[in-house]
């Protein structure tokens, strides 16, 4: 499927369907030839791309409850998963078989999200216990230990993201706040260097906090340079803070759309968001510090039915108290909420982003600049 945008770019949407169950989370391997995802269950499915067709190669079955987070490390090729059963597992591919390692999370609520650090020597797990667990490997006991970042988090952590320097961590939570912490672990990390966010790297030190009433956070992301932080909230807003300008001031844009569930930086000045509108939307953060809506990356047209638009048809049915069966079809590639966006590749000429949603579809969007 090829789509053309009015702002001078071509978008190609490559659609793959994995049934009708929601895809709650996903992650690709280094060369994007394999993907790991969960269909709203306690299993993780690994599929390999064979000439555009995805075939299942393995199923990771260890969690007792729904899997809530997956991250595939590109260098070490290890997969970390977390779930509502309050557990996390690190999977390694040895002799053709995926084997799991124990992670001592020490949490009493469901794990909600997980992400490897850039150097892959640790990972962060957010959870409903009002904390973030920073996990690192203990070679002596052959397991993964965790240290907790607690204060001043006052509610469930919904999203985490690592700074490129491997020391700082952003966390978004349902207390309407996004925060930047030091996640420096002296057992595994080298001596940190100062950043635009601050230079106090004691483990768990709060470097920045941004809070506003209106909605809990769904996704937080550092820009490629790590100097900017973006997040989306349930009040249909998108926010960005530039640490080079003023680390204490965030720019917030309240949008007319339904709430966004995920966001990702395409480059240092552009952010892609997606959520309940079922269509990815592009925003720019210009040099003056303004957030601007650019466009949808998929042009949506109103559907006509028998000479009338769909809204009028539903109104007519309601007026007549009719029980006629009507097929509901959205004029977007995704037919339900987009739950996650991930950047799969980026270069000078084009950027590829993957979106997965509640409709069981995985869509690879290639945005090509003219």
C-alpha positions in Angstrom: 0.0 0.0 0.0 1.4 3.4 -1.0 0.1 6.6 0.5 1.0 10.2 -0.5 1.1 13.0 1.9 0.3 16.6 1.0 3.5 17.9 2.7 5.7 16.4 0.1 6.5 12.9 1.2 5.5 9.4 0.2 4.4 6.8 2.8 4.4 3.1 2.1 2.4 1.0 4.6 3.3 -2.7 4.7 0.5 -4.5 6.5 0.9 -7.9 8.4 -1.9 -9.5 10.3 -1.5 -12.0 13.2 -5.2 -12.7 13.8 -7.8 -10.8 15.8 -6.1 -10.8 19.2 -4.5 -7.5 20.3 -0.8 -7.1 20.0 0.1 -5.7 23.4 3.9 -5.3 22.8 6.6 -6.1 20.3 10.3 -5.7 19.6 12.6 -6.5 16.6 16.1 -8.1 16.4 19.1 -6.1 15.1 18.5 -6.6 11.4 14.7 -6.6 11.6 14.5 -10.1 10.2 12.7 -11.4 13.3 10.1 -9.9 15.7 9.0 -10.9 19.2 5.4 -10.0 20.2 2.6 -11.0 22.6 -1.0 -11.5 21.6 -2.5 -10.2 24.9 -1.4 -13.5 26.5 1.3 -14.9 28.8 3.3 -16.2 25.8 5.9 -14.4 23.6 5.8 -15.4 19.9 8.9 -15.1 17.7 8.4 -14.8 14.0 10.9 -14.7 11.1 10.5 -12.8 7.9 10.6 -15.1 4.8 10.1 -12.9 1.7 7.4 -10.8 3.4 5.7 -13.7 5.2 6.2 -14.0 8.9 6.4 -17.6 10.2 6.6 -18.6 13.8 10.0 -20.0 14.9 9.6 -20.1 18.7 7.2 -19.5 21.6 8.6 -18.2 24.9 6.4 -19.6 27.6 7.4 -18.7 31.1 5.0 -16.0 32.4 1.9 -17.0 34.4 0.0 -13.8 33.4 -0.2 -11.4 30.5 3.1 -10.2 29.0 3.3 -6.4 29.3 6.8 -5.6 27.9 9.4 -7.0 25.5 12.8 -5.6 24.4 15.2 -7.4 22.1 18.9 -6.3 22.6 20.5 -5.7 19.1 24.1 -6.5 20.1 23.9 -9.4 22.6 20.7 -10.8 20.9 19.1 -11.3 24.3 15.4 -10.7 24.9 13.9 -9.4 28.1 10.3 -9.8 28.9 8.1 -8.7 31.8 4.5 -9.4 32.8 1.6 -8.9 35.1 2.8 -11.9 37.1 5.4 -9.5 38.7 8.3 -11.4 36.9 10.9 -10.6 34.3 13.0 -13.1 32.3 16.1 -12.7 30.2 16.2 -15.1 27.2 19.3 -16.2 25.3 19.5 -18.2 22.1 21.9 -21.1 22.7 22.2 -24.2 20.5 19.1 -23.3 18.6 16.9 -23.0 21.8 15.8 -20.0 23.8 16.7 -20.4 27.5 15.7 -18.1 30.3 17.6 -16.6 33.2 16.1 -15.6 36.6 15.6 -11.9 37.4 15.1 -10.9 41.1 12.7 -8.0 40.6 11.5 -7.8 44.2 8.2 -6.1 43.3 4.7 -6.8 44.7 2.7 -5.4 41.7 2.5 -6.1 38.0 5.5 -5.2 35.8 4.3 -2.8 33.1 7.3 -2.0 30.8 10.9 -3.0 30.2 13.9 -1.6 28.2 17.5 -2.5 27.8 20.1 0.2 28.3 22.1 1.3 25.2 25.2 -0.7 26.4 22.9 -3.7 27.2 24.6 -4.2 30.6 21.4 -3.5 32.5 17.7 -2.9 31.9 14.9 -1.0 33.5 11.5 -2.4 34.6 8.6 -0.2 35.4 5.7 -1.5 37.6 2.6 -0.8 39.5 4.5 -0.7 42.8 5.5 3.0 42.3 9.1 2.2 41.4 11.5 1.4 38.7 13.8 -1.6 39.0 17.2 -1.3 37.5 18.5 -4.8 36.8 22.1 -5.9 36.2 23.8 -9.3 36.0 25.5 -10.9 39.0 28.1 -13.3 37.5 28.9 -14.9 40.9 25.3 -16.2 41.4 24.4 -16.4 37.7 21.2 -14.3 38.0 20.0 -10.7 37.5 19.8 -8.5 40.5 17.8 -5.2 40.8 18.1 -1.9 42.6 14.9 0.2 43.1 14.3 3.9 42.2 11.3 4.9 44.4 11.0 8.5 45.4 9.3 10.7 44.4 7.2 8.3 42.2 3.6 8.3 43.6 1.8 5.9 41.2 2.3 3.2 38.6 5.1 3.6 36.1 3.8 3.2 32.6 6.9 3.9 30.4 10.7 4.0 30.7 13.4 5.2 28.2 17.1 5.3 28.5 19.3 8.3 27.6 22.0 7.5 25.0 24.7 8.0 27.7 23.5 4.8 29.5 23.3 6.6 32.8 20.0 8.5 32.8 16.5 7.1 32.7 13.2 8.8 31.9 10.1 7.4 33.6 6.4 8.3 33.0 3.7 7.4 35.4 0.0 7.7 36.3 0.7 10.5 38.8 0.7 12.8 35.7 4.4 13.2 35.9 7.5 12.5 33.8 10.9 12.3 35.5 14.6 11.9 34.7 16.6 9.9 37.1 20.2 8.8 37.5 20.4 5.1 36.9 24.2 4.8 37.4 25.1 1.4 38.9 28.7 1.4 40.1 28.9 -2.4 39.8 28.6 -2.4 36.0 29.0 1.2 34.8 32.1 3.2 34.0 32.5 6.7 35.5 29.7 8.9 34.1 30.3 12.2 32.3 28.2 15.3 32.8 25.2 15.9 30.6 22.8 18.7 29.8 20.4 17.2 32.4 22.8 17.5 35.2 25.9 15.9 36.8 24.7 14.4 40.0 24.8 10.7 39.2 24.2 9.1 42.5 21.8 6.1 41.9 18.2 7.2 42.0 18.9 11.0 42.1 16.1 13.0 40.5 17.5 15.3 37.9 14.2 16.7 36.4 10.5 16.4 37.1 7.6 17.6 35.0 4.0 17.5 36.3 0.7 18.9 35.1 -2.9 18.0 35.7 -4.9 16.4 33.0 -3.9 12.8 32.3 -1.6 10.0 33.1 1.4 9.4 30.9 1.5 6.6 28.3 4.9 7.0 26.7 8.2 8.9 27.3 11.1 9.1 24.8 14.5 10.8 24.6 15.5 12.3 21.3 18.4 10.7 19.4 20.9 13.2 21.0 19.3 12.7 24.5 18.9 16.5 24.9 15.2 16.5 24.5 12.4 14.5 26.1 8.9 13.9 24.7 5.9 12.3 26.3 2.2 11.8 25.6 -0.6 11.9 28.1 -4.2 10.7 28.3 -5.6 14.2 28.0 -4.6 14.1 24.3 -1.5 16.3 24.8 2.1 16.0 23.7 4.9 17.6 25.6 8.6 18.3 24.9 11.4 19.7 27.1 14.7 20.8 25.7 17.5 20.4 28.3 19.7 22.8 26.4 17.1 25.6 26.7 15.6 25.2 30.2 15.5 21.9 31.9 12.6 23.0 34.1 10.2 24.2 31.4 8.2 21.9 29.2 6.3 22.9 26.0 2.8 21.2 25.9 0.4 21.1 23.0 -3.2 20.1 23.7 -4.4 18.3 20.5 -8.0 17.9 19.2 -7.4 14.1 18.7 -8.1 11.1 20.9 -5.4 10.2 23.4 -2.0 9.0 22.1 -0.6 5.7 23.4 2.9 5.9 22.1 5.5 8.3 20.6 8.9 8.0 18.9 11.4 10.5 17.6 12.0 10.2 13.9 14.9 12.6 14.1 15.9 15.5 16.4 13.1 17.7 15.3 10.2 15.4 14.5 8.0 13.2 16.7 5.6 10.5 15.6 2.6 9.7 17.8 -0.2 7.2 17.6 -3.1 6.0 19.8 -6.9 5.8 19.8 -7.3 7.6 16.5 -5.7 4.5 14.8 -3.5 6.6 12.7 0.1 7.8 13.3 0.5 11.6 13.4 3.6 13.7 12.9 4.7 16.7 15.0 7.7 19.0 14.8 9.6 20.8 17.5 11.3 23.7 15.8 14.3 25.8 16.7 12.1 28.4 18.4 10.8 25.8 20.8 7.3 25.4 19.4 5.4 22.2 19.0 3.6 22.1 15.6 1.2 19.5 14.1 2.6 18.5 10.7 0.1 15.9 9.4 -1.2 12.4 9.6 1.1 10.0 7.8 -2.0 8.3 6.4 -4.7 10.4 4.7 -8.1 9.5 6.0 -11.3 10.1 3.9 -14.8 9.9 5.1 -16.5 6.7 4.0 -19.7 6.9 2.0 -22.4 4.3 2.3 -25.3 4.2 -0.2 -25.1 7.9 -0.9 -25.0 8.8 2.7 -22.0 9.1 5.1 -21.6 6.6 7.8 -22.5 9.0 10.7 -25.8 9.9 9.0 -26.6 6.2 8.5 -26.1 5.5 12.2 -28.3 8.4 13.1 -31.0 7.2 10.8 -30.9 3.7 12.3 -31.2 5.2 15.8 -34.1 7.4 14.8 -36.0 4.4 13.3 -35.0 2.2 16.3 -33.7 -0.2 13.7 -31.7 -3.3 14.4 -30.1 -3.6 11.0 -26.7 -5.2 11.1 -24.0 -2.7 10.0 -20.3 -3.5 9.4 -18.1 -0.9 11.1 -15.0 -0.1 9.1 -12.5 2.6 9.7 -10.9 4.4 6.8 -7.4 3.8 8.4 -5.0 0.9 8.0 -5.3 0.0 11.7 -8.9 -0.8 12.7 -8.4 -0.3 16.4 -6.1 1.5 18.9 -2.4 1.6 18.1 -0.6 0.5 21.3 3.0 0.8 20.3 5.4 2.5 17.9 9.0 1.5 17.3 11.7 2.9 15.1 13.0 0.1 12.9 15.4 2.1 10.6 16.4 5.6 9.9 18.7 7.2 7.3 19.0 10.3 5.3 16.4 9.3 2.7 13.7 7.5 4.6 12.6 6.3 8.0 10.7 3.1 8.8 8.5 2.8 11.8 6.5 -0.2 13.1 3.1 0.2 14.6 1.1 -2.6 16.3 -2.4 -2.4 17.7 -5.5 -3.9 19.3 -6.6 -5.1 15.8 -3.8 -7.7 15.7 -2.0 -5.9 12.9 1.6 -5.0 12.5 2.2 -2.1 10.0 5.6 -1.1 8.7 5.5 2.6 7.6 8.3 3.8 5.3 8.3 7.6 5.1 10.3 8.7 2.1 11.2 12.4 1.6 11.1 13.8 -1.9 
